[in-house]
Structures are given as structure tokens and as C-alpha cells.
Amino acid sequence: MRPDSWLPKLPGLIGDVVTDKVIDAVIADPPDYIVSDDLTWLNRLISKDADLKSLMTERLRNCYRAFRTCHASRTTDVDSFYSKGIRKLDRSDATHALRALLKERPEIPNDEDRFQHALDDVGFDLREDRVFFAAN
């Protein structure tokens, strides 16, 4: 309920891994995109085999016995949250929903090649079959 009670503790949980040297490297050569669901850019700076998300998860579990969370996504069907809960991203379902949404927007040309290119560009590798939690 009070981020001021836990937020200052987070850097201390990974300070041995995200060192001043790592921070200086990010400042010197910032990545094009910094997003919470893909930390490979940061993992590479730490170590080629690093997995900062797993490390942070483990350390948070050691510090806290529970987290109160909320879900902040946009849905077209609130009832699905009540009947099915929060579900992992499914490529087929997401693609079908996107196609249906685009059909509602006649100003967007129906171009299958561009659609497939956009899907490939965004990718599903880091999102499919996962649910992410971000402590902001």
C-alpha cells in the first residue's frame, strides 16, 4: 500500500549485481528500448548467463511473505477476468483478437504482408505463455 516503505529497498537487493560499473555502462551506451518484459540488454551487461528477473524474484521472496497486486491491462471482456482469471498470452488468441480489432477500423488497410511483418517485428518469444508482474 505504501511504495515509500519498500521501493527504497529494491536497489539494495541487486546492488551486488547491478553495480556502479553496470550503471555507468548503461549511461554510456543506453539501449534503444528499456522495457520490463525484456531485460536481455541488462543481463548481457551483467553476465552472459545472467537472469536478473529470476534473481530479483528469489530475493524478493526472501524479503517479503506476500505481495498485494492489481492487474492494469485493458480488456474487451471484463467478465473473462472473473470467469477465467488472468491468462497467459496465447499467440493464436491474440492474433485473432488483433485481426478482429483491425476489421473494426476501415481506415487501416487490410494488408496481410504488413500484418505478418508487424507480428514478426513485435514477436511473441518473450511474451507468449507468460504472465509478467512489475512492481512499480
C-alpha contacts under 8 A as a table, 3 or more apart, distances in Angstrom:
res1	aa1	res2	aa2	distance
1	M	68	R	7.82
2	R	5	S	5.60
2	R	6	W	7.38
3	P	6	W	5.39
3	P	7	L	5.35
4	D	7	L	5.61
4	D	8	P	6.77
5	S	8	P	7.14
6	W	9	K	5.44
6	W	10	L	7.03
7	L	10	L	5.60
8	P	11	P	6.77
8	P	12	G	7.88
9	K	12	G	5.48
9	K	13	L	6.69
10	L	13	L	5.24
10	L	14	I	7.15
11	P	14	I	5.63
11	P	15	G	5.64
12	G	15	G	4.98
12	G	16	D	7.88
13	L	16	D	7.78
13	L	56	M	7.23
13	L	59	R	6.55
13	L	60	L	7.76
14	I	17	V	5.31
14	I	18	V	5.86
14	I	56	M	6.97
15	G	18	V	5.11
15	G	19	T	5.59
16	D	19	T	5.94
17	V	46	I	6.74
18	V	21	K	7.87
18	V	22	V	5.72
18	V	23	I	6.84
18	V	46	I	6.96
19	T	22	V	5.19
19	T	23	I	6.34
20	D	23	I	4.98
20	D	24	D	6.01
21	K	24	D	5.10
21	K	25	A	6.24
22	V	25	A	5.05
22	V	26	V	6.36
22	V	45	L	6.44
22	V	46	I	6.80
23	I	26	V	5.15
23	I	27	I	6.27
24	D	27	I	5.07
24	D	28	A	6.04
25	A	28	A	5.05
25	A	29	D	6.10
25	A	30	P	7.76
25	A	45	L	7.78
26	V	29	D	5.24
26	V	30	P	4.82
26	V	31	P	7.25
27	I	30	P	5.51
31	P	34	I	6.57
31	P	41	W	6.99
34	I	38	D	7.82
34	I	39	L	7.73
35	V	38	D	5.85
35	V	39	L	7.12
36	S	39	L	6.62
36	S	134	A	7.16
37	D	126	L	7.11
37	D	127	R	7.59
37	D	132	F	7.05
38	D	41	W	7.69
38	D	126	L	6.87
39	L	42	L	5.28
39	L	43	N	6.07
39	L	52	L	7.43
39	L	53	K	7.80
40	T	43	N	4.85
40	T	44	R	6.04
41	W	44	R	5.43
41	W	45	L	6.76
42	L	45	L	5.17
42	L	46	I	6.44
42	L	52	L	7.99
43	N	46	I	5.16
43	N	47	S	6.02
43	N	48	K	6.69
43	N	49	D	7.37
43	N	50	A	5.04
43	N	51	D	6.03
43	N	52	L	6.30
44	R	47	S	5.31
44	R	48	K	5.04
44	R	49	D	7.63
44	R	50	A	7.04
45	L	48	K	7.52
46	I	50	A	6.38
47	S	50	A	5.04
51	D	54	S	5.60
51	D	55	L	6.34
52	L	55	L	5.01
52	L	56	M	5.97
53	K	56	M	5.20
53	K	57	T	6.05
54	S	57	T	5.00
54	S	58	E	6.15
55	L	58	E	5.21
55	L	59	R	6.23
56	M	59	R	5.10
56	M	60	L	5.97
57	T	60	L	5.18
57	T	61	R	6.19
58	E	61	R	5.18
58	E	62	N	6.45
59	R	62	N	5.06
59	R	63	C	6.45
60	L	63	C	5.09
60	L	64	Y	5.97
61	R	64	Y	5.45
61	R	65	R	6.53
62	N	65	R	7.60
64	Y	67	F	7.45
75	T	78	V	6.20
77	D	80	S	5.64
77	D	81	F	7.59
78	V	81	F	5.52
78	V	82	Y	7.08
79	D	82	Y	5.17
79	D	83	S	6.17
80	S	83	S	5.03
80	S	84	K	5.38
80	S	85	G	6.74
81	F	84	K	5.42
81	F	85	G	4.34
81	F	86	I	5.93
82	Y	85	G	5.66
84	K	87	R	7.14
86	I	131	V	7.97
87	R	131	V	7.23
88	K	128	E	6.99
88	K	129	D	4.87
88	K	130	R	4.92
88	K	131	V	5.33
89	L	93	D	7.86
89	L	94	A	7.07
89	L	127	R	6.62
89	L	128	E	4.94
89	L	129	D	5.12
89	L	130	R	6.14
89	L	131	V	7.26
90	D	93	D	5.39
90	D	94	A	6.01
90	D	128	E	5.81
90	D	129	D	6.05
91	R	94	A	5.20
91	R	95	T	5.99
91	R	124	F	6.98
91	R	128	E	6.32
92	S	95	T	5.21
92	S	96	H	6.11
93	D	96	H	5.14
93	D	97	A	6.12
94	A	97	A	5.10
94	A	98	L	6.10
95	T	98	L	5.09
95	T	99	R	6.16
96	H	99	R	5.16
96	H	100	A	6.26
97	A	100	A	5.11
97	A	101	L	6.16
98	L	101	L	5.01
98	L	102	L	6.16
99	R	102	L	5.14
99	R	103	K	6.27
100	A	103	K	5.16
100	A	104	E	6.70
101	L	104	E	5.32
101	L	105	R	6.96
102	L	105	R	5.14
102	L	106	P	7.47
102	L	108	I	6.96
102	L	110	N	8.00
103	K	106	P	6.39
105	R	108	I	5.79
106	P	109	P	6.92
111	D	114	R	5.45
111	D	115	F	6.15
112	E	115	F	4.91
112	E	116	Q	6.12
113	D	116	Q	5.24
113	D	117	H	6.08
114	R	117	H	4.96
114	R	118	A	6.02
115	F	118	A	5.18
115	F	119	L	6.29
116	Q	119	L	5.06
116	Q	120	D	6.13
117	H	120	D	5.08
117	H	121	D	5.99
118	A	121	D	4.96
118	A	122	V	6.16
119	L	122	V	5.30
119	L	123	G	5.74
119	L	124	F	7.98
120	D	123	G	4.90
120	D	124	F	7.94
123	G	126	L	7.50
123	G	127	R	7.94
124	F	127	R	5.10
124	F	128	E	5.16
125	D	128	E	6.03
127	R	130	R	5.74
127	R	131	V	7.71
